[in-house]
Structure formats: structure tokens, C-alpha cells
Amino acid sequence: MSKRDPLEIDGRTGAISDLPPQKGQRYRAKLDTMQDVRREMAKVYRESRSELIDPATGSKLVWMLQSIGKVIEKQ
């Protein structure tokens, strides 16, 4: 039983059981302009360098942001 994971307490018996870990909250980034996309790429880069996110995950996110940027440029 971890202090970070949510717990469920049975009202009748008082038994404690772990609930499954929750997924992260939905992240919403404004990606309407190329400047927004560049800003988000920089954020992902800084988080990867600071080891807040795995560099492999960061490279995947930047690849997706590049694809979004290409769509914006063609409009």
C-alpha cells in the first residue's frame, strides 16, 4: 500500500484496499499557430533535459508536434 495511490475503505468492515493507479490528467496545449508549436517543442525539450520525461517519449512528442506544424504551414 503506497501513500500516493488512492485507497478504498470498506464502510462495514473497515478493510483497506488499493485502487488501481489513475492516469494523468488530460494535458491541453494551445497549438493554433507555429509559435505555439515551437513553444511546446521547447517545453518538451526542457522536460527531457531535466529528466522529467523519458527522452524516448520526448522525441515521439516532438515528432508529433512537427507533424502538427506541417499541417499549420500548409493552411
PAMAR-651096 format. One record per residue: x, y, z of N, C-alpha, C, O, CB in turn; residue in one letter. Coordinates in Angstrom, 1 decimal. Glycine has a CB too. Layout:
<rs>
<r n_u="X" n_v="Y" n_w="Z" ca_u="X" ca_v="Y" ca_w="Z" c_u="X" c_v="Y" c_w="Z" o_u="X" o_v="Y" o_w="Z" cb_u="X" cb_v="Y" cb_w="Z" residuo="A"/>
...
</rs>
This chain:
<rs>
<r n_u="0.8" n_v="-1.2" n_w="0.0" ca_u="0.0" ca_v="0.0" ca_w="0.0" c_u="0.9" c_v="1.2" c_w="0.0" o_u="1.7" o_v="1.4" o_w="0.9" cb_u="-1.0" cb_v="0.0" cb_w="1.2" residuo="M"/>
<r n_u="0.7" n_v="2.1" n_w="-1.0" ca_u="1.5" ca_v="3.3" ca_w="-1.1" c_u="0.8" c_v="4.5" c_w="-0.7" o_u="-0.5" o_v="4.5" o_w="-0.8" cb_u="2.0" cb_v="3.5" cb_w="-2.6" residuo="S"/>
<r n_u="1.4" n_v="5.5" n_w="-0.1" ca_u="0.7" ca_v="6.7" ca_w="0.3" c_u="0.3" c_v="7.5" c_w="-0.8" o_u="-0.6" o_v="8.3" o_w="-0.7" cb_u="1.7" cb_v="7.5" cb_w="1.2" residuo="K"/>
<r n_u="0.8" n_v="7.3" n_w="-2.0" ca_u="0.4" ca_v="8.1" ca_w="-3.2" c_u="-0.8" c_v="7.5" c_w="-3.9" o_u="-1.5" o_v="8.3" o_w="-4.5" cb_u="1.6" cb_v="8.2" cb_w="-4.1" residuo="R"/>
<r n_u="-1.0" n_v="6.2" n_w="-3.8" ca_u="-2.1" ca_v="5.6" ca_w="-4.5" c_u="-3.4" c_v="5.8" c_w="-3.7" o_u="-3.4" o_v="5.8" o_w="-2.5" cb_u="-1.8" cb_v="4.1" cb_w="-4.8" residuo="D"/>
<r n_u="-4.5" n_v="6.0" n_w="-4.4" ca_u="-5.8" ca_v="6.1" ca_w="-3.7" c_u="-6.2" c_v="4.8" c_w="-3.1" o_u="-5.9" o_v="3.8" o_w="-3.6" cb_u="-6.9" cb_v="6.6" cb_w="-4.7" residuo="P"/>
<r n_u="-6.9" n_v="5.0" n_w="-2.0" ca_u="-7.3" ca_v="3.8" ca_w="-1.2" c_u="-8.8" c_v="3.8" c_w="-1.2" o_u="-9.5" o_v="4.8" o_w="-1.3" cb_u="-6.7" cb_v="3.8" cb_w="0.2" residuo="L"/>
<r n_u="-9.4" n_v="2.6" n_w="-0.9" ca_u="-10.8" ca_v="2.4" ca_w="-0.7" c_u="-11.0" c_v="1.7" c_w="0.6" o_u="-10.4" o_v="0.7" o_w="0.9" cb_u="-11.4" cb_v="1.6" cb_w="-1.9" residuo="E"/>
<r n_u="-11.8" n_v="2.3" n_w="1.5" ca_u="-12.1" ca_v="1.8" ca_w="2.8" c_u="-13.5" c_v="1.2" c_w="2.8" o_u="-14.5" o_v="1.9" o_w="2.5" cb_u="-11.9" cb_v="2.8" cb_w="3.9" residuo="I"/>
<r n_u="-13.6" n_v="-0.1" n_w="3.1" ca_u="-15.0" ca_v="-0.7" ca_w="3.2" c_u="-15.7" c_v="-0.1" c_w="4.4" o_u="-15.1" o_v="-0.2" o_w="5.5" cb_u="-14.8" cb_v="-2.3" cb_w="3.3" residuo="D"/>
<r n_u="-16.9" n_v="0.4" n_w="4.2" ca_u="-17.6" ca_v="1.0" ca_w="5.3" c_u="-18.1" c_v="0.0" c_w="6.4" o_u="-18.3" o_v="0.4" o_w="7.5" cb_u="-18.8" cb_v="1.7" cb_w="4.7" residuo="G"/>
<r n_u="-18.3" n_v="-1.2" n_w="6.0" ca_u="-18.8" ca_v="-2.2" ca_w="7.0" c_u="-17.6" c_v="-2.8" c_w="7.8" o_u="-17.7" o_v="-2.9" o_w="9.0" cb_u="-19.5" cb_v="-3.3" cb_w="6.3" residuo="R"/>
<r n_u="-16.6" n_v="-3.3" n_w="7.1" ca_u="-15.5" ca_v="-4.0" ca_w="7.8" c_u="-14.3" c_v="-3.1" c_w="8.1" o_u="-13.5" o_v="-3.5" o_w="9.0" cb_u="-15.1" cb_v="-5.1" cb_w="6.9" residuo="T"/>
<r n_u="-14.2" n_v="-2.0" n_w="7.5" ca_u="-13.0" ca_v="-1.1" ca_w="7.7" c_u="-11.8" c_v="-1.6" c_w="6.9" o_u="-10.7" o_v="-1.1" o_w="7.1" cb_u="-12.7" cb_v="-1.0" cb_w="9.1" residuo="G"/>
<r n_u="-12.0" n_v="-2.6" n_w="6.1" ca_u="-10.8" ca_v="-3.1" ca_w="5.3" c_u="-10.4" c_v="-2.1" c_w="4.3" o_u="-11.2" o_v="-1.4" o_w="3.7" cb_u="-11.2" cb_v="-4.4" cb_w="4.6" residuo="A"/>
<r n_u="-9.1" n_v="-2.0" n_w="4.1" ca_u="-8.5" ca_v="-1.0" ca_w="3.2" c_u="-7.9" c_v="-1.8" c_w="2.0" o_u="-7.3" o_v="-2.8" o_w="2.1" cb_u="-7.3" cb_v="-0.2" cb_w="3.9" residuo="I"/>
<r n_u="-8.3" n_v="-1.3" n_w="0.8" ca_u="-7.7" ca_v="-1.9" ca_w="-0.4" c_u="-7.2" c_v="-0.8" c_w="-1.3" o_u="-7.8" o_v="0.3" o_w="-1.4" cb_u="-8.8" cb_v="-2.8" cb_w="-1.1" residuo="S"/>
<r n_u="-6.2" n_v="-1.1" n_w="-2.1" ca_u="-5.7" ca_v="-0.2" ca_w="-3.1" c_u="-6.6" c_v="-0.1" c_w="-4.3" o_u="-7.1" o_v="-1.1" o_w="-4.8" cb_u="-4.3" cb_v="-0.6" cb_w="-3.5" residuo="D"/>
<r n_u="-6.8" n_v="1.1" n_w="-4.8" ca_u="-7.5" ca_v="1.3" ca_w="-6.1" c_u="-6.4" c_v="1.3" c_w="-7.2" o_u="-5.3" o_v="1.6" o_w="-6.9" cb_u="-8.3" cb_v="2.6" cb_w="-6.1" residuo="L"/>
<r n_u="-6.8" n_v="0.9" n_w="-8.4" ca_u="-5.8" ca_v="1.0" ca_w="-9.5" c_u="-5.3" c_v="2.4" c_w="-9.7" o_u="-6.0" o_v="3.3" o_w="-9.5" cb_u="-6.4" cb_v="0.4" cb_w="-10.8" residuo="P"/>
<r n_u="-4.0" n_v="2.5" n_w="-10.1" ca_u="-3.5" ca_v="3.9" ca_w="-10.3" c_u="-4.2" c_v="4.6" c_w="-11.3" o_u="-4.7" o_v="4.1" o_w="-12.3" cb_u="-2.0" cb_v="3.8" cb_w="-10.6" residuo="P"/>
<r n_u="-4.4" n_v="5.9" n_w="-11.1" ca_u="-5.1" ca_v="6.8" ca_w="-12.0" c_u="-4.2" c_v="7.2" c_w="-13.1" o_u="-3.0" o_v="7.4" o_w="-12.9" cb_u="-5.8" cb_v="8.0" cb_w="-11.3" residuo="Q"/>
<r n_u="-4.7" n_v="7.4" n_w="-14.3" ca_u="-4.0" ca_v="8.0" ca_w="-15.4" c_u="-3.8" c_v="9.5" c_w="-15.1" o_u="-4.6" o_v="10.1" o_w="-14.4" cb_u="-4.6" cb_v="7.7" cb_w="-16.8" residuo="K"/>
<r n_u="-2.8" n_v="10.1" n_w="-15.8" ca_u="-2.6" ca_v="11.5" ca_w="-15.6" c_u="-3.8" c_v="12.3" c_w="-16.2" o_u="-4.6" o_v="11.8" o_w="-17.0" cb_u="-1.3" cb_v="11.9" cb_w="-16.3" residuo="G"/>
<r n_u="-3.9" n_v="13.6" n_w="-15.7" ca_u="-4.9" ca_v="14.4" ca_w="-16.2" c_u="-4.6" c_v="14.8" c_w="-17.7" o_u="-3.5" o_v="14.7" o_w="-18.2" cb_u="-5.0" cb_v="15.7" cb_w="-15.4" residuo="Q"/>
<r n_u="-5.7" n_v="15.1" n_w="-18.4" ca_u="-5.6" ca_v="15.5" ca_w="-19.8" c_u="-4.8" c_v="16.8" c_w="-19.9" o_u="-5.1" o_v="17.8" o_w="-19.2" cb_u="-7.0" cb_v="15.6" cb_w="-20.5" residuo="R"/>
<r n_u="-3.8" n_v="16.8" n_w="-20.7" ca_u="-3.0" ca_v="17.9" ca_w="-21.0" c_u="-3.5" c_v="18.7" c_w="-22.2" o_u="-3.6" o_v="18.1" o_w="-23.2" cb_u="-1.5" cb_v="17.6" cb_w="-21.1" residuo="Y"/>
<r n_u="-3.7" n_v="20.0" n_w="-22.0" ca_u="-4.2" ca_v="20.8" ca_w="-23.1" c_u="-3.2" c_v="21.9" c_w="-23.4" o_u="-2.9" o_v="22.7" o_w="-22.6" cb_u="-5.6" cb_v="21.4" cb_w="-22.7" residuo="R"/>
<r n_u="-2.7" n_v="21.8" n_w="-24.6" ca_u="-1.8" ca_v="22.9" ca_w="-25.1" c_u="-2.4" c_v="23.6" c_w="-26.3" o_u="-3.0" o_v="23.0" o_w="-27.1" cb_u="-0.4" cb_v="22.3" cb_w="-25.4" residuo="A"/>
<r n_u="-2.3" n_v="24.9" n_w="-26.3" ca_u="-2.8" ca_v="25.7" ca_w="-27.4" c_u="-1.8" c_v="25.4" c_w="-28.6" o_u="-0.6" o_v="25.8" o_w="-28.4" cb_u="-2.9" cb_v="27.2" cb_w="-27.1" residuo="K"/>
<r n_u="-2.2" n_v="24.9" n_w="-29.7" ca_u="-1.4" ca_v="24.6" ca_w="-30.8" c_u="-2.0" c_v="25.1" c_w="-32.1" o_u="-2.0" o_v="24.4" o_w="-33.1" cb_u="-1.2" cb_v="23.1" cb_w="-30.9" residuo="L"/>
<r n_u="-2.4" n_v="26.4" n_w="-32.0" ca_u="-3.1" ca_v="27.0" ca_w="-33.2" c_u="-2.1" c_v="27.6" c_w="-34.2" o_u="-2.4" o_v="27.8" o_w="-35.4" cb_u="-4.1" cb_v="28.0" cb_w="-32.7" residuo="D"/>
<r n_u="-1.0" n_v="28.1" n_w="-33.7" ca_u="0.0" ca_v="28.8" ca_w="-34.6" c_u="1.3" c_v="28.0" c_w="-34.5" o_u="1.6" o_v="27.2" o_w="-33.6" cb_u="0.1" cb_v="30.2" cb_w="-34.2" residuo="T"/>
<r n_u="2.2" n_v="28.4" n_w="-35.4" ca_u="3.6" ca_v="27.8" ca_w="-35.4" c_u="4.3" c_v="28.2" c_w="-34.1" o_u="5.1" o_v="27.5" o_w="-33.6" cb_u="4.4" cb_v="28.2" cb_w="-36.6" residuo="M"/>
<r n_u="4.1" n_v="29.5" n_w="-33.6" ca_u="4.7" ca_v="29.9" ca_w="-32.4" c_u="4.3" c_v="29.0" c_w="-31.2" o_u="5.1" o_v="28.7" o_w="-30.4" cb_u="4.4" cb_v="31.4" cb_w="-32.1" residuo="Q"/>
<r n_u="3.0" n_v="28.6" n_w="-31.2" ca_u="2.5" ca_v="27.7" ca_w="-30.1" c_u="3.2" c_v="26.4" c_w="-30.2" o_u="3.6" o_v="25.8" o_w="-29.2" cb_u="1.0" cb_v="27.6" cb_w="-30.2" residuo="D"/>
<r n_u="3.4" n_v="25.9" n_w="-31.4" ca_u="4.0" ca_v="24.6" ca_w="-31.6" c_u="5.5" c_v="24.7" c_w="-31.2" o_u="6.0" o_v="23.7" o_w="-30.6" cb_u="3.9" cb_v="24.1" cb_w="-33.1" residuo="V"/>
<r n_u="6.2" n_v="25.7" n_w="-31.6" ca_u="7.6" ca_v="25.9" ca_w="-31.2" c_u="7.7" c_v="26.0" c_w="-29.7" o_u="8.6" o_v="25.4" o_w="-29.1" cb_u="8.2" cb_v="27.2" cb_w="-31.9" residuo="R"/>
<r n_u="6.8" n_v="26.7" n_w="-29.1" ca_u="6.9" ca_v="26.8" ca_w="-27.6" c_u="6.7" c_v="25.5" c_w="-26.9" o_u="7.4" o_v="25.2" o_w="-26.0" cb_u="5.8" cb_v="27.8" cb_w="-27.1" residuo="R"/>
<r n_u="5.8" n_v="24.7" n_w="-27.5" ca_u="5.5" ca_v="23.3" ca_w="-26.9" c_u="6.7" c_v="22.4" c_w="-27.1" o_u="7.1" o_v="21.6" o_w="-26.3" cb_u="4.3" cb_v="22.7" cb_w="-27.5" residuo="E"/>
<r n_u="7.4" n_v="22.5" n_w="-28.3" ca_u="8.6" ca_v="21.7" ca_w="-28.6" c_u="9.7" c_v="22.1" c_w="-27.6" o_u="10.4" o_v="21.2" o_w="-27.1" cb_u="9.1" cb_v="22.0" cb_w="-30.0" residuo="M"/>
<r n_u="9.8" n_v="23.4" n_w="-27.3" ca_u="10.8" ca_v="23.8" ca_w="-26.3" c_u="10.5" c_v="23.3" c_w="-25.0" o_u="11.5" o_v="22.9" o_w="-24.2" cb_u="10.9" cb_v="25.4" cb_w="-26.3" residuo="A"/>
<r n_u="9.3" n_v="23.3" n_w="-24.6" ca_u="8.9" ca_v="22.7" ca_w="-23.3" c_u="9.2" c_v="21.3" c_w="-23.2" o_u="9.8" o_v="20.8" o_w="-22.2" cb_u="7.4" cb_v="23.0" cb_w="-23.0" residuo="K"/>
<r n_u="8.9" n_v="20.5" n_w="-24.2" ca_u="9.2" ca_v="19.1" ca_w="-24.2" c_u="10.8" c_v="18.9" c_w="-24.1" o_u="11.2" o_v="18.0" o_w="-23.4" cb_u="8.7" cb_v="18.4" cb_w="-25.5" residuo="V"/>
<r n_u="11.5" n_v="19.7" n_w="-24.9" ca_u="13.0" ca_v="19.6" ca_w="-24.8" c_u="13.5" c_v="19.8" c_w="-23.4" o_u="14.3" o_v="19.1" o_w="-22.9" cb_u="13.6" cb_v="20.6" cb_w="-25.8" residuo="Y"/>
<r n_u="13.0" n_v="20.9" n_w="-22.8" ca_u="13.5" ca_v="21.2" ca_w="-21.4" c_u="13.1" c_v="20.1" c_w="-20.4" o_u="13.9" o_v="19.7" o_w="-19.5" cb_u="12.9" cb_v="22.5" cb_w="-20.9" residuo="R"/>
<r n_u="11.9" n_v="19.5" n_w="-20.6" ca_u="11.5" ca_v="18.4" ca_w="-19.7" c_u="12.3" c_v="17.2" c_w="-19.9" o_u="12.6" o_v="16.5" o_w="-19.0" cb_u="10.0" cb_v="18.1" cb_w="-19.9" residuo="E"/>
<r n_u="12.7" n_v="16.9" n_w="-21.1" ca_u="13.6" ca_v="15.8" ca_w="-21.4" c_u="15.0" c_v="16.0" c_w="-20.8" o_u="15.5" o_v="15.1" o_w="-20.2" cb_u="13.7" cb_v="15.5" cb_w="-23.0" residuo="S"/>
<r n_u="15.5" n_v="17.2" n_w="-21.0" ca_u="16.8" ca_v="17.5" ca_w="-20.5" c_u="16.8" c_v="17.4" c_w="-18.9" o_u="17.8" o_v="17.1" o_w="-18.3" cb_u="17.3" cb_v="18.9" cb_w="-20.9" residuo="R"/>
<r n_u="15.7" n_v="17.8" n_w="-18.3" ca_u="15.6" ca_v="17.8" ca_w="-16.8" c_u="15.2" c_v="16.4" c_w="-16.3" o_u="15.1" o_v="16.2" o_w="-15.1" cb_u="14.6" cb_v="18.8" cb_w="-16.4" residuo="S"/>
<r n_u="15.0" n_v="15.5" n_w="-17.2" ca_u="14.6" ca_v="14.1" ca_w="-16.9" c_u="13.3" c_v="14.0" c_w="-16.2" o_u="13.0" o_v="13.1" o_w="-15.4" cb_u="15.7" cb_v="13.5" cb_w="-16.0" residuo="E"/>
<r n_u="12.4" n_v="15.0" n_w="-16.6" ca_u="11.0" ca_v="14.9" ca_w="-16.1" c_u="10.2" c_v="13.9" c_w="-16.9" o_u="9.3" o_v="13.2" o_w="-16.5" cb_u="10.3" cb_v="16.3" cb_w="-16.1" residuo="L"/>
<r n_u="10.6" n_v="13.8" n_w="-18.2" ca_u="10.0" ca_v="12.8" ca_w="-19.1" c_u="11.1" c_v="12.0" c_w="-19.7" o_u="12.3" o_v="12.5" o_w="-19.9" cb_u="9.1" cb_v="13.4" cb_w="-20.2" residuo="I"/>
<r n_u="10.9" n_v="10.8" n_w="-20.1" ca_u="11.8" ca_v="9.9" ca_w="-20.8" c_u="12.2" c_v="10.5" c_w="-22.2" o_u="11.3" o_v="11.0" o_w="-22.9" cb_u="11.3" cb_v="8.5" cb_w="-21.0" residuo="D"/>
<r n_u="13.5" n_v="10.6" n_w="-22.5" ca_u="13.9" ca_v="11.2" ca_w="-23.8" c_u="13.2" c_v="10.5" c_w="-25.0" o_u="12.9" o_v="11.1" o_w="-26.0" cb_u="15.4" cb_v="11.1" cb_w="-24.0" residuo="P"/>
<r n_u="13.0" n_v="9.2" n_w="-24.9" ca_u="12.3" ca_v="8.5" ca_w="-26.0" c_u="10.9" c_v="9.0" c_w="-26.2" o_u="10.4" o_v="9.2" o_w="-27.3" cb_u="12.3" cb_v="6.9" cb_w="-25.7" residuo="A"/>
<r n_u="10.2" n_v="9.2" n_w="-25.0" ca_u="8.8" ca_v="9.8" ca_w="-25.1" c_u="8.9" c_v="11.2" c_w="-25.6" o_u="8.1" o_v="11.6" o_w="-26.4" cb_u="8.2" cb_v="9.8" cb_w="-23.7" residuo="T"/>
<r n_u="9.9" n_v="12.0" n_w="-25.2" ca_u="10.1" ca_v="13.4" ca_w="-25.7" c_u="10.3" c_v="13.4" c_w="-27.2" o_u="9.7" o_v="14.3" o_w="-27.9" cb_u="11.2" cb_v="14.0" cb_w="-25.0" residuo="G"/>
<r n_u="11.1" n_v="12.5" n_w="-27.7" ca_u="11.3" ca_v="12.5" ca_w="-29.2" c_u="10.0" c_v="12.2" c_w="-29.9" o_u="9.8" o_v="12.7" o_w="-31.0" cb_u="12.4" cb_v="11.5" cb_w="-29.6" residuo="S"/>
<r n_u="9.2" n_v="11.3" n_w="-29.4" ca_u="7.9" ca_v="11.0" ca_w="-30.0" c_u="7.0" c_v="12.2" c_w="-30.0" o_u="6.3" o_v="12.4" o_w="-31.0" cb_u="7.3" cb_v="9.8" cb_w="-29.3" residuo="K"/>
<r n_u="7.0" n_v="12.9" n_w="-28.9" ca_u="6.1" ca_v="14.1" ca_w="-28.8" c_u="6.5" c_v="15.1" c_w="-29.7" o_u="5.7" o_v="15.8" o_w="-30.4" cb_u="6.1" cb_v="14.6" cb_w="-27.3" residuo="L"/>
<r n_u="7.9" n_v="15.4" n_w="-29.9" ca_u="8.4" ca_v="16.4" ca_w="-30.8" c_u="8.1" c_v="16.0" c_w="-32.2" o_u="7.7" o_v="16.8" o_w="-33.0" cb_u="9.9" cb_v="16.6" cb_w="-30.6" residuo="V"/>
<r n_u="8.1" n_v="14.7" n_w="-32.6" ca_u="7.8" ca_v="14.2" ca_w="-33.9" c_u="6.3" c_v="14.6" c_w="-34.2" o_u="6.0" o_v="15.0" o_w="-35.3" cb_u="8.0" cb_v="12.7" cb_w="-34.0" residuo="W"/>
<r n_u="5.5" n_v="14.3" n_w="-33.2" ca_u="4.0" ca_v="14.7" ca_w="-33.4" c_u="3.8" c_v="16.2" c_w="-33.6" o_u="3.0" o_v="16.6" o_w="-34.4" cb_u="3.2" cb_v="14.1" cb_w="-32.2" residuo="M"/>
<r n_u="4.6" n_v="16.9" n_w="-32.8" ca_u="4.5" ca_v="18.4" ca_w="-32.9" c_u="4.9" c_v="18.9" c_w="-34.3" o_u="4.4" o_v="19.8" o_w="-34.8" cb_u="5.2" cb_v="19.1" cb_w="-31.8" residuo="L"/>
<r n_u="6.0" n_v="18.2" n_w="-34.8" ca_u="6.5" ca_v="18.6" ca_w="-36.1" c_u="5.4" c_v="18.3" c_w="-37.2" o_u="5.2" o_v="19.1" o_w="-38.1" cb_u="7.7" cb_v="17.8" cb_w="-36.5" residuo="Q"/>
<r n_u="4.7" n_v="17.2" n_w="-37.0" ca_u="3.6" ca_v="16.9" ca_w="-37.9" c_u="2.5" c_v="18.0" c_w="-37.8" o_u="1.9" o_v="18.4" o_w="-38.9" cb_u="3.0" cb_v="15.5" cb_w="-37.7" residuo="S"/>
<r n_u="2.1" n_v="18.4" n_w="-36.7" ca_u="1.1" ca_v="19.4" ca_w="-36.5" c_u="1.6" c_v="20.7" c_w="-37.1" o_u="0.8" o_v="21.4" o_w="-37.8" cb_u="0.8" cb_v="19.7" cb_w="-35.0" residuo="I"/>
<r n_u="2.9" n_v="21.0" n_w="-36.9" ca_u="3.5" ca_v="22.2" ca_w="-37.6" c_u="3.4" c_v="22.2" c_w="-39.1" o_u="3.1" o_v="23.2" o_w="-39.7" cb_u="4.9" cb_v="22.4" cb_w="-37.2" residuo="G"/>
<r n_u="3.6" n_v="21.1" n_w="-39.7" ca_u="3.5" ca_v="20.9" ca_w="-41.1" c_u="2.1" c_v="21.2" c_w="-41.6" o_u="1.8" o_v="21.8" o_w="-42.7" cb_u="3.9" cb_v="19.6" cb_w="-41.6" residuo="K"/>
<r n_u="1.1" n_v="20.7" n_w="-40.9" ca_u="-0.3" ca_v="21.0" ca_w="-41.2" c_u="-0.6" c_v="22.5" c_w="-41.1" o_u="-1.3" o_v="23.0" o_w="-42.0" cb_u="-1.3" cb_v="20.2" cb_w="-40.3" residuo="V"/>
<r n_u="-0.1" n_v="23.1" n_w="-40.1" ca_u="-0.4" ca_v="24.5" ca_w="-39.9" c_u="0.3" c_v="25.3" c_w="-41.1" o_u="-0.3" o_v="26.3" o_w="-41.6" cb_u="0.2" cb_v="25.0" cb_w="-38.6" residuo="I"/>
<r n_u="1.5" n_v="24.9" n_w="-41.5" ca_u="2.2" ca_v="25.7" ca_w="-42.6" c_u="1.4" c_v="25.6" c_w="-43.9" o_u="1.5" o_v="26.5" o_w="-44.7" cb_u="3.6" cb_v="25.1" cb_w="-42.7" residuo="E"/>
<r n_u="0.7" n_v="24.5" n_w="-44.1" ca_u="0.0" ca_v="24.2" ca_w="-45.4" c_u="-1.3" c_v="25.0" c_w="-45.5" o_u="-1.9" o_v="25.1" o_w="-46.5" cb_u="-0.2" cb_v="22.8" cb_w="-45.6" residuo="K"/>
<r n_u="-1.7" n_v="25.6" n_w="-44.4" ca_u="-3.0" ca_v="26.3" ca_w="-44.4" c_u="-2.9" c_v="27.6" c_w="-45.0" o_u="-3.8" o_v="28.4" o_w="-45.1" cb_u="-3.6" cb_v="26.4" cb_w="-43.0" residuo="Q"/>
</rs>
